[in-house]
């Protein structure tokens, strides 16, 4: 796309169009840049994600990386990284384990590039020195990050010249262009901002500071936090009213996902992908919890204060509101979101403490009067099911629900999938009115929602 020269006397509309054209051109250039980096990046990430416990799979990932490096003109790099200087520094810093691991990894990778041999020598080193394995994972990721840096060092100059021409056309530098685009509400993707950072660094010509950080997709800290939050109880007590059970479970899951996100905050400062995954889980659980709570709100309020389930739901919604799925597309967007979660945790999320709030929710359920009957029985022979004498009172979606539940039981997720409908809207706008009319009922023991006049068949 061609960008015309900037004109200080142009109209606001022409300037806006010029900025929009510049943004589109830079977005396309950034996409080409990341496409050039992707083959090597994916091969590096595959090694980081392969477990040392599965030596065969890890070795295969290293061989694949060696082939990819050779294809992209990086075959000389691993051998050059075996120099004694780097590893002598590691020894001098009292980290011989890191030195052994890093040297062994580059040696094995260089050998795989040279003759395609499997990197078995790497594990031989780990087996010989008992102090190495614990440091090996971190040092290998440092080596992989170094390879990515060299790759960017060789690829970025191919795009920097075109980037500079785009900036010259609008008579701005990268920072000013980002500021003008932000003021005009023209958003650049995080990938584009990352590419611009690399190009700006490349243009300096002095020790560019490229962003090159390879780490496991599921880091150690995430595994530890997952183990902790998995201990939170999200299963409802037995013999609970189905709607109460659904409300408890969805809100408890929301608390679990918020606890996971808040506990992960110290590790997310530079990990946008991991942040987005955690924020998405909070958003999904918040939507489900809000939809399920509506059907039991009056019942819980009648049970008296404190309404722990409502408090927990509000906590989930607060965390969701403070954790946007996509932080502001600026270079400090993730930093701003994480800082907000970290610094305001004590005031905003004081009740998000996992097990404590769930225990209070269970205490509240104990105060709710039990349902008169939790047994699902077939209607008596002389019972007359609700007549469908007023079909105009039912929506087409409600008729689809009744047809789907003919002689079978389906969960909310199964119904939403079958009817291609949003779960919260399905529950609020269609299932709740049908339950009030007595046309459908819900029981976990039966398998979910069913029709009392056409109950599920029992094998």
N, C-alpha and C positions, 0 to 999 in steps of 0.2 A: 504494500500500500504506500502510495507516495504522500509525503507530508510537505506541504508548501512552507515557504519561509514565514517566520513570524512577522507580524506587522503591528507596531505599537498603536497605530491608528485604526485598527480593525474594530468592527462592531463586537459587542459581547457575544452575539450569536456565532460569529465567525471564529472568535477565540475559543468558544466552547467546542465547536466542531473540530477545531484544530487539536485541542487537547484530547478529545475522544478518538480522533484518528491516530494520535501519537500513542495512546494507551493500547489501541487495538494492534498497532504494529509491534509494540514492545511485547505484548502478550504472545503474539505469534513467534517472535524471535526467541522468547523464553521457552516456548513449547519445543522449538527446534533444538535449543540448547540442552534441555532435559532429556530429549530423545537421544541426543548424542551421548549423554552420560549414562543413560539407563542400562545398557547391556552390561557394562562393567559394574555399575552400582548393584544391580540385581545379583550378580555373581558374588560380590563381596558380602552382601547381606545374607546370601544363602549359607556361606561359611559361618557367619556370626550366629545364625539360627540353628545350625547343626550342633547336636550335643556331642561332647567328648565321649559320653557313655556309649554312643553308637559309632564306633571307630570306622566301620565300613562306610556308613553314610557320610561321615565327616570327611573321610579321605576322598570319596567321590566328589564332594563339593569343592575340595581343594583342587582336584584334577580339572574340574570344569572351570574353576577360576583361572587356572594356569592357561587353559586353552583360550579363554576370553581375553586375558591380558595380552597373549601373543597376537591375537587377531586385531587388537586395537593399538598395536605399536608400543605396548608396555612390557614386552618380554624381558627387557634389560633391567627393569627396576628391582625385582626381588634380589637378584645377585648383588646389586650395588648396595643394598641395605644390610648386607652381612658384615660390613666393615667393623673393625674392632673398636673404633671410636665410640660409637653409640653404646655398645655393650660394656665398655670399660667404665663409662659414666654410670651405668646401672650398678656395676659392682661398687664403684666409689660411693654411691648413695646408699649402699647397704641393701640392695635389692638383687641379689644374685639369681633368685628364682625368676624374676622378670627377664633378666639377661639371657638365661638359658632358654626360656620359652620363646622369646622374640627371635633370637638367633636361629633356634631350631625350626621355627615356622618359616622364616624367609629361606633357610637352606632347603627345606623340603619343597617349598613352592618353586624355587629356582631349579631344583632337580626335575620337578614335574614339567616345567616349561622346556627344559633341555631335552629330555628323552621320554616324557610322558609317564615316568615311574610313579607308583603310588607313594604318598608321603608317610611311609611307615617309620622313617627315621625320627619323625617328630614324636611319635608315641614311645619310641625307644628312649629318647631323652627324658620324657616324663617318667618312665618306669625306672630309670637309673637314679633319678634325684627326687627324693621324697618331698622336698620343699617346693618343687615346681608346680604340681597340678593346681594348687589353689590360686596361684598367680597367673596360670596359663591363659585362662579365658580373658582376663582383662588385658593382658599383653597382646594376645592375638587380635583383639578388637582395636588396640592402638595401632598395630601393624596394618590392619585393614583400613583404618582411617587414614593412615599415611599414604597408602596406595590410592585412595580416593582423592587425596589432596594433589598428588602428582598428576592424576588423570585430569582434574580440573585445571591444573597449571598448564597442561598441554592443550586442552580443549577451549578454555575461556578466551584466549586471544583470537580465536577464529570468529568469535561473535562480538568481541568488544568494539572492533572498528565500526560495525554496523550500528551498534548501540550508540556510539559517540556521534555518528552522523544523525541519528534520530534526535539526540539532545541538541545538537547544533541547529537543527531545523527549527526547533521551538525556542532556541536561545535560553536554555535553562540547564542546570546540572540535575543529577538524579534526585537529590533531596528536594530541591525546589519543585521539580515536576511532580513528585509524590505529594507534596503539600498542596499544590494547585489542584491536582486530581481529587484529593480528599475533600477540599473545599467545594468542589463541583459535584461531589457525591459520585465520582467515577471510581469504582473499586478495582484494584488490581489483586489478583489471586496471590496467595502466600508463595506459591511456586515462582511467580513472576518477580515478587519482591526479593526472593532468595537469589534468583538469577541476576537481578540488578545489583545486589550486594557483591556478587562474585565479579561482575564486570567493572564495578567501581573500584574494587580492590586491584583487579588486573591493570586498570588504567594508571594506578599510582606508580607501577613499575618498580616498587621497592618492597620486597618481602610481603607480597599480598597475603592477607589473612582470609583465606577461603574457609567457608563452613564445610568441614569434612568430619563427620562424626558417625562412625558405624558402631552400632551396638545391637544386642539381641532384641528381636521384636517383643519377646516376653522376658524382660530383665529379672534379675534375682529379686530385687525389691518388690516387683509386681507379684511374683510367686508367693513371697512371704505375706504380703497384704491379702492376697486371695485366700491363703490358708486361714488367716485370722477372720476375715469377714464370712467365710463359709461356715463358721461356727455359730453365727447368728441364727436364731430360730425364725423361720419364715413359714412353718407349717402350722395351721390352725389347730386348736384343741379338738379332740374328738366330740362327736355329737353336737356340733355347732350348727346353727342355722346357715344354710348355704350362702346366703347373701352376706352375712356377717363374716363367714369364713373367707369369702372372696375379698371382702374389704380388708380384713386383717392381713391376708397373704400379700396383696398388692402393695399395701402401705409398708409392710415389713420389708418387702423386696426393695421398695424405694429407699427406705432407711439404709438398707445394706449397700445399695449402689452409691448413696451419698457418702456413707462412711468410707467406702472404697476410694472415692474421688478425693475427699478431704485428707485421708491418710496418705494419698499419693502426691499431694501438692508439692512437697519438698523436692520431688524427683522430676517435675514436669517443666522446669523453667525453659528448657531448650528442646523439649520433645513434643512437638505439635501433634503428630499423629497419635501418640499415646493419649494426649489430652483429649483429642476429639473422640476417641473410642470411649473413654470414660464418661465424657459429657453426654454422648449419645445414649449410653446406658441409663444415665440419670434422667434424660428427657423421656425416654421410652417408659421407664418405670413411673415417672410422675404422671404421664398421661393415663396410664392404666389405673393408678391409684385414685386419681381424681374421678374417673368414670365410675369405679366400683364404690367409692364412698358415698356418692349421691343417693344410692338406693337404701342406705342404712343411716343417713344423717339424722332423720327424725327419731328413729329408734334409739340411737346412741344419746341424743340430747335428752330424751325422756329418762334415761338411766341416771342422769345427774352428772354433776361435775366431780372430778376433772375429766374432760373429754380427751383422753390421751391419744386416741387415734386421730382426732382432728388436729391436735397439736403436732403430731408426727407428720401428717399430711402437709401442714403448713411449712414445716421444716423442709420437707422434700421440695416443695414448690419454691421456697426461698433459695435453696441451693441451685435448683434448676434455673431460676432467674439470674443468678449470679455467675452461671457457667454457660456462656453462649456456645453453641455448637461450632461456630466459626468466629473466633475473636476478630476484632476490627482488623481489616486487611492492611495493617501498617506494620512496620518492622518491630514496633514495641507492643503489637496487639496481644500476643500470647503472654508477654511479661506483665502487661496491665491486668489481664484476666487472672493470672496466677497470683499476682500481688494482692488483688482484691479478695480472692479467696483466703489467702494466707493471713493478711493483716486484720481482716474483719471477722475471722472465724469465731473468736471469743464472743463478740457481740451478736453476730447474726446466726451462728450455728451452734450455740451453746448446748442445745438439746440434742444435737446429732451426736449421740454417744453410743450408738449401736445397741448393745445388750440392755442398757438401762431403760431406754424408751420402749423397747419391745416388751420388757417385763411389765411396765406400766400399762401398756396396751392389753396384755393378758389380764392384769388386775381389773381393768375396765370391763372386759368381756365377762368376767365372773359376776359382775353386778347386773348384767343384762338379763331380764327374765327369760327363761327358756321358752322355746316354741312349744305350743300345745302338743304337737306331734312332729317327729322327725322321720316317721316311717312312710314310705311311698307305697301306696296300695292301689290296686286296680279299682276303678269305680265299681260300685254295686251294679248288678245286672239291670236293676230298674232305674238306675241313675240316668238322667238326661244330660248329655254334655251341652255346653253352651252352644246355642243354635247360631249358625252362620246366616241368620235371617237378614242381616244388614251388611252385605258385603261392601257397600259403599263406605262403611265406617273404617274399613281396613285399607291401609296403603298397599301398593303393589309389593313393596319390600316385605311387609308383614305377611302377605300371602305366600311369598317365596319362603319365608321362615317356616310357616306352617307346613308347607309341602316338604321342606327339608327335614322337618322333625317328625314326619309321618312314620310311626313305629320304630323310631330310633332316637338316641340321645346324642347330643353334640355339645362340646365345650364352646365357650365364647370365641376362642381362637379358631376352632374348626368352622364355626358358623361364619366368622368374618372372612376366612379364606374362601369358603364355598360360595359366599354371596358377593365377594369382592367389595367389601364395605369396611370402613374404618371401625375399629372395635369400640371406641368411646361413643361414636354416633350410633352404631348398631345397638349398643346397650341402652343409651339414653332415649333415642327417638323411636325405637321399634320394639325391643324386648320388654322394656319396662311397661309401656302401655298394654302389651299382650299379657303380661303377668297380672296387671290390675284387672283385666277382663277375664282372667282365669283360663286363658287359652293356652298358656305355656307355664311351666314351673321349672325350678332349678334344684337339683340335688346332686352333690358330688358322688354319692354312693351309686346313683343310677348311671352317672357318666356325664352329667352336665344338664343342659336344657332339654326338656321333653314335653310332649303334649299329653295332658291327663286323659284326653279322650282317645288318644292313640298311643298308649305307652309303649316303650321299647319292648320288643319280644325277648324273652329269656330263653337262652339255649338249654 
